[in-house]
Structure formats: structure tokens, C-alpha cells
Amino acid sequence: MNLFCEVLIKNLEDLENFAFEISNKINPDSFLLISGDLGVGKTTLVQFICSKLGIKEKVNSPTFNILQRYWIEEKKCFLNHFDFFRIKKGEDISFFDEFKFNSINIIEWPEVNSEFWSGEKNLFFLNIEFSSFNYRKIIFKGF
């Protein structure tokens, strides 16, 4: 099933509502790949998704440690929040492979290391762009 939509985000409430929709689509072995410029709201979206999935812990960007893991009681799996910003293109990150199975995987800056998620079947691509009037536009594709 192919999914495609473009959504205009005017405020945090719109972003939270979008996060609710996304949280209903992702399951263990899903990969949500989030691209966008610095400061566009990638981590804020992940925080809302985590909240919608019942994660009570404070969700921070894993920019310096690359991975943060959170247990989702309702789904009985982990959510892995990866941030590849500090990874160099082509850098070997295979030591993270064991974490990605039977988990929901959210990756910020996925284009830096596409080998990590290539070949996976349950992929969702999301690009957040700055738009006019300080709005954001989200382009979402799922396969």
C-alpha cells in the first residue's frame, strides 16, 4: 500500500495532530526516515510521536550519542531514535544493526547513511521544509 500526502503545519497543535496520525501507522520493524534542515522541527515531531505512543520519558535529540531507546509498553517493543547528523557518509555503523529488529526505528538525517535502512520493507519517508509565514510543509510517503 503506497501512502502519500503533503501537510501544511501552522503551529505545534498541527504538528502534534500529524504525529498522532504517524504513530498509528508505525509498528515494530517500521523505519520512519525524517529529513529536513536544522531547526525545522524533526526532533519536536519525534517527541510528539513518542508521547502518542505512551512514552513518558523525556525525549531528547540523540545527536551526540546517535541512539536513544524507549520502551513502548502497549506495543511491547522499543522505539529507537537515531540521529545520523554527526555520522560521516559511508561510516560503518553496523554495530547498531542488532537494535533495529523488532523495534520502531526513527532516523533523523537518514540520507547520511542509507545502507543502514536499505532493503527494509516497512519504510516511511518524511521531509519537513520551511514554508511561508513560518509554517512547515511535510511531505510524507509510505510503502
BELCORUR-V681105 format. One record per backbone hydrogen bond with DSSP energy under -1.0 kcal/mol. NH is the residue of the N-H (numbers start at 1). CO is the residue of the C=O. Records with the same first field share a line. If there is no record, write none. Layout:
NH = CO ; CO
This chain:
3 = 142
5 = 140
7 = 138
9 = 136
15 = 11
16 = 12
17 = 13
18 = 14
19 = 15
20 = 16
21 = 17
22 = 18
23 = 19
24 = 20
25 = 22
26 = 22
29 = 103
30 = 27
31 = 122
32 = 105
33 = 124
34 = 107
35 = 126
40 = 37
45 = 41
46 = 42
47 = 43
48 = 44
49 = 45
50 = 46
51 = 47
52 = 48
53 = 49
54 = 51
55 = 50
66 = 62
67 = 65
68 = 81
70 = 79
72 = 77
76 = 72
77 = 72
79 = 70
80 = 104
81 = 68
82 = 106
83 = 66
84 = 108
87 = 84
91 = 88
96 = 93
97 = 94
99 = 96
100 = 97
104 = 78
105 = 30
106 = 80
107 = 32
108 = 82
109 = 34
112 = 109
113 = 110
116 = 113
118 = 114
120 = 117
123 = 121
124 = 31
125 = 141
126 = 33
127 = 139
128 = 35
129 = 137
131 = 135
135 = 132
136 = 9
137 = 129
138 = 7
139 = 127
140 = 5
141 = 125
142 = 3
143 = 123
